[in-house]
């Protein structure tokens, strides 16, 4: 988690000039425990701009196909975690009209393979130089920073391991503080352990790995 998948998807969402488009967070729907028919209804209601009633997944699939097989649309399915979600919302190409685009974000690329997704892009950690620039801009709102901050900035970048969301959490330790007030020096210290928010972010990324990959990171486990 925290690698910027949603941010990147939303940037594409705003750039593509298609009138009929919708972004849906599947994580939010999972937390609500509303089920797939409710998710289908949410998407349909947003696209047709009217209230839709559904009682079953097959009914939702039928309505999606009928309403959109001749229409060009952009659909972003954010944070997909189950294959059934894709099958219920975007099961086949012919459900949507020519030129349509479905963008899927997930922590499990095996879902994309199983669903036959044609083109994928894996969001990588930021390079150190890019992470440093992002943190500097976020924390100080300028490219000019006192040399006294450089060492602790570099230390923070190393600690965040290229995670944009971790950098976002860290930048609050710098904002509007003098170097002597910078509590990051303590929160990154070995004596007190890592910032809890950052630890949670890194744990989320670890939990998304398969068992073989997890074995490479015994210290996190």
C-alpha positions as a Markdown table, in Angstrom:
| # | Residue | x | y | z |
|---|---|---|---|---|
| 1 | Unk | 0.0 | 0.0 | 0.0 |
| 2 | Unk | 0.9 | 3.6 | -0.4 |
| 3 | Unk | 2.8 | 3.2 | -3.7 |
| 4 | Unk | 0.5 | 5.7 | -5.6 |
| 5 | Unk | -1.7 | 3.3 | -7.6 |
| 6 | Unk | -4.8 | 5.3 | -6.9 |
| 7 | Unk | -3.1 | 8.6 | -7.5 |
| 8 | Unk | -1.9 | 7.4 | -10.9 |
| 9 | Unk | -5.2 | 6.0 | -11.9 |
| 10 | Unk | -7.0 | 9.2 | -11.0 |
| 11 | Unk | -4.5 | 11.2 | -13.0 |
| 12 | Unk | -5.3 | 9.1 | -16.0 |
| 13 | Unk | -9.0 | 9.4 | -15.2 |
| 14 | Unk | -8.8 | 13.2 | -15.4 |
| 15 | Unk | -6.6 | 13.2 | -18.6 |
| 16 | Unk | -8.7 | 10.9 | -20.8 |
| 17 | Unk | -11.4 | 13.0 | -22.6 |
| 18 | Unk | -14.4 | 10.6 | -22.3 |
| 19 | Unk | -17.7 | 12.0 | -21.1 |
| 20 | Unk | -19.0 | 8.8 | -19.6 |
| 21 | Unk | -16.7 | 7.8 | -16.8 |
| 22 | Unk | -16.7 | 6.7 | -13.2 |
| 23 | Unk | -14.2 | 5.9 | -10.4 |
| 24 | Unk | -15.1 | 3.3 | -7.7 |
| 25 | Unk | -13.2 | 2.3 | -4.6 |
| 26 | Unk | -13.8 | -1.3 | -4.0 |
| 27 | Unk | -12.0 | -1.2 | -0.6 |
| 28 | Unk | -14.7 | 1.2 | 0.6 |
| 29 | Unk | -17.4 | -1.1 | -0.6 |
| 30 | Unk | -15.7 | -4.1 | 1.1 |
| 31 | Unk | -15.7 | -2.1 | 4.4 |
| 32 | Unk | -19.4 | -1.4 | 4.0 |
| 33 | Unk | -20.0 | -5.2 | 3.4 |
| 34 | Unk | -22.7 | -4.4 | 0.9 |
| 35 | Unk | -22.0 | -7.2 | -1.6 |
| 36 | Unk | -21.5 | -7.2 | -5.4 |
| 37 | Unk | -25.1 | -6.3 | -6.4 |
| 38 | Unk | -24.8 | -3.1 | -4.4 |
| 39 | Unk | -21.5 | -2.4 | -6.1 |
| 40 | Unk | -23.0 | -3.0 | -9.5 |
| 41 | Unk | -25.9 | -0.7 | -8.6 |
| 42 | Unk | -23.5 | 2.0 | -7.5 |
| 43 | Unk | -21.6 | 1.9 | -10.8 |
| 44 | Unk | -24.8 | 1.8 | -12.9 |
| 45 | Unk | -26.4 | 4.7 | -10.9 |
| 46 | Unk | -23.3 | 6.9 | -11.4 |
| 47 | Unk | -23.1 | 6.2 | -15.1 |
| 48 | Unk | -26.8 | 6.5 | -16.0 |
| 49 | Unk | -27.4 | 9.3 | -13.4 |
| 50 | Unk | -30.6 | 7.7 | -12.1 |
| 51 | Unk | -31.6 | 5.3 | -9.3 |
| 52 | Unk | -31.1 | 1.6 | -10.2 |
| 53 | Unk | -32.5 | -1.3 | -8.3 |
| 54 | Unk | -30.8 | -4.8 | -8.4 |
| 55 | Unk | -31.5 | -8.0 | -6.6 |
| 56 | Unk | -28.8 | -10.3 | -8.0 |
| 57 | Unk | -25.4 | -10.4 | -9.6 |
| 58 | Unk | -26.7 | -11.9 | -12.9 |
| 59 | Unk | -29.3 | -9.1 | -13.1 |
| 60 | Unk | -26.5 | -6.5 | -12.6 |
| 61 | Unk | -24.4 | -8.1 | -15.3 |
| 62 | Unk | -27.3 | -8.1 | -17.8 |
| 63 | Unk | -28.0 | -4.5 | -17.1 |
| 64 | Unk | -24.4 | -3.4 | -17.5 |
| 65 | Unk | -24.2 | -5.2 | -20.9 |
| 66 | Unk | -27.5 | -3.8 | -22.1 |
| 67 | Unk | -26.7 | -0.2 | -21.0 |
| 68 | Unk | -23.1 | 0.1 | -22.1 |
| 69 | Unk | -22.3 | -2.3 | -25.0 |
| 70 | Unk | -22.8 | 0.5 | -27.5 |
| 71 | Unk | -21.3 | 3.3 | -25.3 |
| 72 | Unk | -17.7 | 4.4 | -24.9 |
| 73 | Unk | -16.8 | 4.8 | -21.2 |
| 74 | Unk | -13.9 | 4.9 | -18.8 |
| 75 | Unk | -14.2 | 2.8 | -15.7 |
| 76 | Unk | -11.7 | 2.8 | -12.9 |
| 77 | Unk | -12.0 | -0.1 | -10.4 |
| 78 | Unk | -9.7 | 0.8 | -7.5 |
| 79 | Unk | -8.2 | -1.6 | -5.1 |
| 80 | Unk | -9.7 | -4.8 | -6.5 |
| 81 | Unk | -9.1 | -7.8 | -4.2 |
| 82 | Unk | -11.3 | -10.6 | -5.5 |
| 83 | Unk | -11.7 | -12.1 | -9.0 |
| 84 | Unk | -15.4 | -12.1 | -8.5 |
| 85 | Unk | -15.4 | -8.3 | -8.4 |
| 86 | Unk | -14.0 | -8.1 | -11.9 |
| 87 | Unk | -16.3 | -10.8 | -13.2 |
| 88 | Unk | -19.4 | -9.0 | -11.9 |
| 89 | Unk | -18.4 | -5.5 | -13.2 |
| 90 | Unk | -16.2 | -5.9 | -16.2 |
| 91 | Unk | -16.4 | -9.5 | -17.2 |
| 92 | Unk | -15.8 | -9.2 | -20.9 |
| 93 | Unk | -14.7 | -6.7 | -23.6 |
| 94 | Unk | -18.1 | -6.8 | -25.3 |
| 95 | Unk | -19.9 | -5.5 | -22.3 |
| 96 | Unk | -18.7 | -2.0 | -23.3 |
| 97 | Unk | -18.6 | -0.1 | -26.5 |
| 98 | Unk | -15.6 | 0.5 | -28.8 |
| 99 | Unk | -12.9 | 2.7 | -27.4 |
| 100 | Unk | -13.9 | 2.0 | -23.8 |
| 101 | Unk | -11.2 | 1.7 | -21.1 |
| 102 | Unk | -11.2 | -0.2 | -17.8 |
| 103 | Unk | -8.4 | 0.7 | -15.4 |
| 104 | Unk | -7.9 | -1.7 | -12.5 |
| 105 | Unk | -5.7 | -1.2 | -9.5 |
| 106 | Unk | -4.8 | -4.1 | -7.2 |
| 107 | Unk | -2.1 | -5.4 | -4.9 |
| 108 | Unk | -2.5 | -8.9 | -6.4 |
| 109 | Unk | -1.3 | -9.0 | -10.1 |
| 110 | Unk | -2.5 | -12.6 | -10.2 |
| 111 | Unk | -6.0 | -11.3 | -10.4 |
| 112 | Unk | -5.2 | -9.4 | -13.6 |
| 113 | Unk | -3.6 | -12.5 | -15.1 |
| 114 | Unk | -6.6 | -14.7 | -14.2 |
| 115 | Unk | -9.0 | -12.2 | -15.7 |
| 116 | Unk | -7.0 | -11.9 | -18.9 |
| 117 | Unk | -6.1 | -8.3 | -18.6 |
| 118 | Unk | -4.1 | -7.4 | -21.7 |
| 119 | Unk | -1.8 | -4.6 | -20.5 |
| 120 | Unk | -0.4 | -4.1 | -17.0 |
| 121 | Unk | 1.9 | -1.6 | -15.3 |
| 122 | Unk | 3.6 | -2.2 | -11.9 |
| 123 | Unk | 4.0 | 0.9 | -9.9 |
| 124 | Unk | 7.6 | 0.9 | -8.5 |
| 125 | Unk | 9.1 | 2.6 | -5.5 |
| 126 | Unk | 10.4 | 6.1 | -6.2 |
| 127 | Unk | 14.1 | 6.5 | -7.1 |
| 128 | Unk | 16.0 | 8.1 | -4.3 |
| 129 | Unk | 16.6 | 11.4 | -6.1 |
| 130 | Unk | 12.8 | 11.6 | -6.9 |
| 131 | Unk | 11.8 | 10.7 | -3.4 |
| 132 | Unk | 14.2 | 13.4 | -2.0 |
| 133 | Unk | 12.7 | 16.0 | -4.3 |
| 134 | Unk | 9.1 | 15.0 | -3.4 |
| 135 | Unk | 9.8 | 15.2 | 0.3 |
| 136 | Unk | 11.6 | 18.5 | 0.0 |
| 137 | Unk | 8.8 | 20.0 | -2.0 |
| 138 | Unk | 6.1 | 18.6 | 0.3 |
| 139 | Unk | 7.8 | 19.6 | 3.5 |
| 140 | Unk | 9.2 | 23.0 | 2.6 |
| 141 | Unk | 7.1 | 24.1 | -0.4 |
| 142 | Unk | 10.3 | 25.2 | -2.1 |
| 143 | Unk | 13.4 | 23.8 | -3.9 |
| 144 | Unk | 15.7 | 25.9 | -1.6 |
| 145 | Unk | 16.3 | 24.2 | 1.7 |
| 146 | Unk | 18.9 | 25.1 | 4.4 |
| 147 | Unk | 21.9 | 22.7 | 4.3 |
| 148 | Unk | 21.2 | 21.9 | 7.9 |
| 149 | Unk | 18.2 | 19.8 | 6.8 |
| 150 | Unk | 19.9 | 17.8 | 4.1 |
| 151 | Unk | 21.3 | 15.0 | 6.2 |
| 152 | Unk | 17.9 | 14.3 | 8.0 |
| 153 | Unk | 16.1 | 14.6 | 4.7 |
| 154 | Unk | 18.3 | 11.9 | 3.2 |
| 155 | Unk | 17.8 | 9.8 | 6.3 |
| 156 | Unk | 14.1 | 10.1 | 6.0 |
| 157 | Unk | 14.1 | 9.2 | 2.3 |
| 158 | Unk | 16.1 | 6.0 | 3.0 |
| 159 | Unk | 13.7 | 5.2 | 5.8 |
| 160 | Unk | 10.6 | 5.6 | 3.6 |
| 161 | Unk | 12.1 | 3.1 | 1.0 |
| 162 | Unk | 10.5 | 5.0 | -1.9 |
| 163 | Unk | 6.9 | 4.8 | -0.6 |
| 164 | Unk | 5.1 | 8.0 | -1.6 |
| 165 | Unk | 2.5 | 7.7 | 1.2 |
| 166 | Unk | 5.3 | 7.1 | 3.8 |
| 167 | Unk | 7.0 | 10.3 | 2.5 |
| 168 | Unk | 3.7 | 12.1 | 2.9 |
| 169 | Unk | 3.5 | 11.0 | 6.6 |
| 170 | Unk | 7.2 | 12.0 | 7.2 |
| 171 | Unk | 6.8 | 15.4 | 5.7 |
| 172 | Unk | 4.5 | 16.5 | 8.6 |
| 173 | Unk | 7.6 | 16.1 | 10.9 |
| 174 | Unk | 9.4 | 18.8 | 8.9 |
| 175 | Unk | 6.7 | 21.3 | 8.1 |
| 176 | Unk | 7.1 | 24.7 | 9.7 |
| 177 | Unk | 9.8 | 23.4 | 12.1 |
| 178 | Unk | 13.3 | 24.4 | 12.8 |
| 179 | Unk | 16.0 | 21.8 | 12.5 |
| 180 | Unk | 16.2 | 21.7 | 16.3 |
| 181 | Unk | 12.5 | 21.1 | 16.6 |
| 182 | Unk | 12.4 | 18.4 | 14.0 |
| 183 | Unk | 10.9 | 15.4 | 15.8 |
| 184 | Unk | 11.8 | 13.2 | 12.9 |
| 185 | Unk | 15.2 | 12.9 | 14.5 |
| 186 | Unk | 13.6 | 11.1 | 17.4 |
| 187 | Unk | 10.9 | 9.1 | 15.5 |
| 188 | Unk | 13.6 | 7.7 | 13.2 |
| 189 | Unk | 15.9 | 6.9 | 16.1 |
| 190 | Unk | 16.8 | 3.4 | 16.9 |
| 191 | Unk | 15.8 | 4.0 | 20.5 |
| 192 | Unk | 12.1 | 4.8 | 19.9 |
| 193 | Unk | 11.4 | 2.7 | 16.8 |
| 194 | Unk | 9.6 | 3.7 | 13.6 |
| 195 | Unk | 6.7 | 6.0 | 13.2 |
| 196 | Unk | 3.5 | 4.0 | 13.7 |
| 197 | Unk | 1.8 | 5.3 | 10.5 |
| 198 | Unk | 4.8 | 4.4 | 8.4 |
| 199 | Unk | 5.1 | 1.0 | 10.0 |
| 200 | Unk | 1.4 | 0.4 | 9.1 |
| 201 | Unk | 2.0 | 1.4 | 5.5 |
| 202 | Unk | 5.0 | -0.9 | 5.1 |
| 203 | Unk | 3.1 | -3.7 | 6.8 |
| 204 | Unk | 0.2 | -3.3 | 4.3 |
| 205 | Unk | 2.7 | -3.7 | 1.4 |
| 206 | Unk | 4.2 | -6.8 | 3.2 |
| 207 | Unk | 0.8 | -8.4 | 3.7 |
| 208 | Unk | 0.0 | -8.1 | 0.0 |
| 209 | Unk | 3.0 | -10.3 | -0.9 |
| 210 | Unk | 2.6 | -14.1 | -1.5 |
| 211 | Unk | 4.2 | -16.5 | 1.0 |
| 212 | Unk | 7.4 | -17.0 | -1.1 |
| 213 | Unk | 8.1 | -13.3 | -1.3 |
| 214 | Unk | 7.3 | -12.8 | 2.4 |
| 215 | Unk | 10.0 | -15.2 | 3.3 |
| 216 | Unk | 12.6 | -12.7 | 2.0 |
| 217 | Unk | 11.6 | -10.2 | 4.6 |
| 218 | Unk | 11.7 | -12.0 | 8.0 |
| 219 | Unk | 12.4 | -8.8 | 9.9 |
| 220 | Unk | 9.1 | -7.3 | 8.9 |
| 221 | Unk | 7.2 | -10.4 | 9.6 |
